[in-house]
Amino acid sequence: MNEIEVIWKFLDNLDEYVYATDIETDELVYMNRKLLEVYGLQSIDDVKGMKCYEVLCRNLLFPVVCAIMTGFVPESLSSGVIIIR
């Protein structure tokens, strides 16, 4: 198992919503099991090639996901938000 597979496996077992995007295209490259379930998806292949906002903004769970991606996080949502770029 390579390093990235170890990381995905760790993130997959977190009791948090986790996703990763291609920083240049905004395409989803990873969603953990918990987030896939919320969106009724079986795997990341279900949204292959789609922009993160095309998938995540369809659900009220992430009403400001695009704002979070740009670095603007309203104070009411800032607790527990981690942005890694």
C-alpha angles and dihedrals in degrees: 000000000000125000096264091051089053090052093047090049091051093048091045090062097049117111089228135086109262132178137160130205137195101260092217100045103023088229116149112251099168141019121175123234094261093053093044089054093051090055094042093244128144098205143343086268088074089070100029111154094013123125115246093243091052089062107026099042092057089075125062089225088087105030093158102033093128091052090051091051092054091051097254108122118173111234091243090061101036096093109097096004115130120183118194117187 
